[in-house]
Amino acid sequence: MDEIRVFLVDDHRVVRTGLAAYLGVEPGMRVVGQAPDGRAALDEIAVLDRAGELPDVILMDLKMPRMDGIATTAEVKRRWPATEVVAVTSFIEEEQIRAALEAGAAGYLLKDADAPDVAAAIRAAIAGEVHLDPAAARALTASLRAPQQDQAPLTPREREVISAIASGATNRQIARELGVSERTARTHVSNILAKLGLTSRTQAAMWAVREGLVDEPERPAR
């Protein structure tokens, strides 16, 4: 990709102005639009889509009037699944981070992040990677540290499935790898989440890494 088209969504004009100024001089990136809230963002992105200028990455505030960033992220991924979203916010609560990732965000940055971190998160999203601010990663991981009460052990097959989840496999890929139907693969995933008291594939992947079922991915050189 020669140029990454970026769209900014934040209810504070000064934040949008600062991001636009930085990204305006960042090689290989171009700000194609901005909006003060989720509803306005969806309208503006639809216009850009019709003009052939659909954003590649959206930097999304989470706390906004009219339509918050989590609901907007989910709607963006429903209407334009190829467009990636990176949350940029002041909040590091585990519930907020998890909700953003489950809505489809490919990154989570704090508003005090250094400018190069913003560019790195944008490029990571384009590369299909999840970029988390270190503080956000710690908050998300903390929810997995304490063992769940009365947690049932995973069967050997379920351990295979959760290892595949941690490797990024879809239900269809898991089904093909194990020689079962996609419906059976979905059932295994649901059973695993219920047994471990988890609510998302992201949490399941982090659990598998913590338990040593898969190796932790190496961080890219900075």
N, C-alpha and C positions, 0 to 999 in steps of 0.2 A: 504494500500500500504506500503510494507516494505521499499522501497527505491524510492526516486524521482530522475529520470534521468533528468539532466539539460544540456541545450546547450547554449553556449554564442555567441552572434553576436555583434561585435563592431569593428570599423576600427582602434581603438587605442589598440595596444598590451598591454600597461601598464594597461588599464582597464580590459581587459580579464584576464591578469595575476593576478591582485588583486582579481577579483571575483572568479577565479578558486582556489586561495589560501584559501580564506575564506570558500567557499563551500566545499572544500576538507576536512575540519575538522568539518563541520556542520553535526550533527547526522541525518541520514536518507536521505542524499543527495549525489549524485555522478555526477560530470561533465563528460559527455560522449563525448563532442566534442566542437569545437569552430570554428568561421569563421570571416574573416575581412569585409565581405559585404554580401548583400542579395543573390546574385547569388551563391556565394561560399557556403553560408549556405544551400540553397536548394539542392545543389549537395551533400553536406556532410550528410544532414538529410536523403536523399534518400538512401545513402549507409548504414546508421545506420538502417533504416527501413528494408532493405533487410537482415540485420544481426540480426534482432529481438531486436534492441536496440533503437527503436524510442524514442526520448526525450518526457518526460511528460510535461516539461515546457521549454520555450525558453526565455532567457533574451535578449531583442532586442533593440539595438541602433536605433534611427530614422534617423539621418543624416549620410549617408554613400555613398561612390561612387558606381557607376554601378547600384545598385538597393537599394533604401532607405528602411527604416524599415517598413513604412506603406504599401508599395506595397508587401514587403516580408511577412508581417503579413497576409495580405489578401490571398496570395498564399499558405502560410502554412495552414491556416484554410480551404482553398478549398481542398488541397490535403490530409491533416492529421487533420481532424476536432477534434479529441480527444486530440491533442497536444495544450496546452495553451501557450499564449504569454504574457509576461510582458514587457512593454516598459520601458527602462532605458535611460534617456536622460537629457540634460541640459536645455531643453526648456519647458516653462509653458504657452505658448500661448493657449488660448481657442480653436482656430481652429485646432491646432496641436493635442491637447488632444482628441478633438471630433473625428478627423480623425482616430487616433489610435484605439479608442474604436469602431468606426464603422467598422474598418477593422477586428475587432475580438479580440483585446487585452483585457486581463482580469485584467490588472493592469497598473499603470503608476507611475513610480518612478523617482526621480531626482538623478543624479549621485553623489550628496553629501549626499544621504541617509545613515543612519547608517546601518552597516552590519546586525543587527537583523531585520531591516525593509525589507531588501532584502529577508531574509529567510521567514519573515511573508507574503510577497507578493507571494512568490512561493507556500507556503502552502495554502494561500487563493485561488489562482488560481486552485489548485488541488481540493479544497473543493467547487468549483463552485461559488466563491465570487469574487467581483471586489474590488481590493485594490488600492486606489488612495493616492498619496502623498497629505498631507493637502494643500499645495500650489496649486497643480493641481486641487484639489476639489474646492477650492475657485475660481480659474479662470474659471472653468466650470460652477459653480453656478452663477457667476456674469453675465453671458450672459442671465440668465433667470429672473433677478431681475426687469428689466424695462419692464412694460407692453407693448405689441405690439400695434401700432396704428391701430384703426378700427378693433380690434380683436373681432370676432364674438363669442357670448357665446356658450358654449357646450350644447348640448341637454342632457336630463337625461340619454339616452342610451349611448351617448358618454362619459359621466362622469363615467358610469359603466365600459366602455371599458378602459378608461385611468387608472382607479383604478386597473383593472386587469393587465394592462401593468406594473404598478408600483410594483405589487406583483410578477412579473416575469413570467406571463402567456404567452404562445405562442399563435399565431393566432388560432391554432387548439383547444387549451384549452379554449380560449375565446369563440369560436364558440360553443363548447360543453356546456359551462356554461350558455350562453345566449340562447341556442336553435336555433341558426342560422347556415347558411352555413359558411365554412371557407372563401369563397370568400366575403361574406358579412362582416365578421370580418375584413378582410384585407381592405375593403373599409372604414369601420369605422376608422381604424387606420390611413389610408391615409388622410381622412377628418379632423381628429383631428390634425395631424401634420400641415396640410395646414392652419387650422383656427388659430392655436397658433403660426404660424411662426417658427416651429421647424423642425429639419431635421433628428431626430433619436428617437428611442424608449427610449434610455438612457435619452435624454433631456425631453421626455414626462414623464418619471418616476419621474425625479427630479421636474418637474412642479407640478405633482400631490402631491408630498410630501410637496412642498412649499405652495400649496393651501389648505393643510390640508385634502385632500381626502383620504390619507393613512398615517399611522404612519411612521416616519422616522426609518429605521432599527437601532437597537442598535449596537454600535461598540463593537467588541470583546475586552475583557480585555487584557491589554498589560503588 
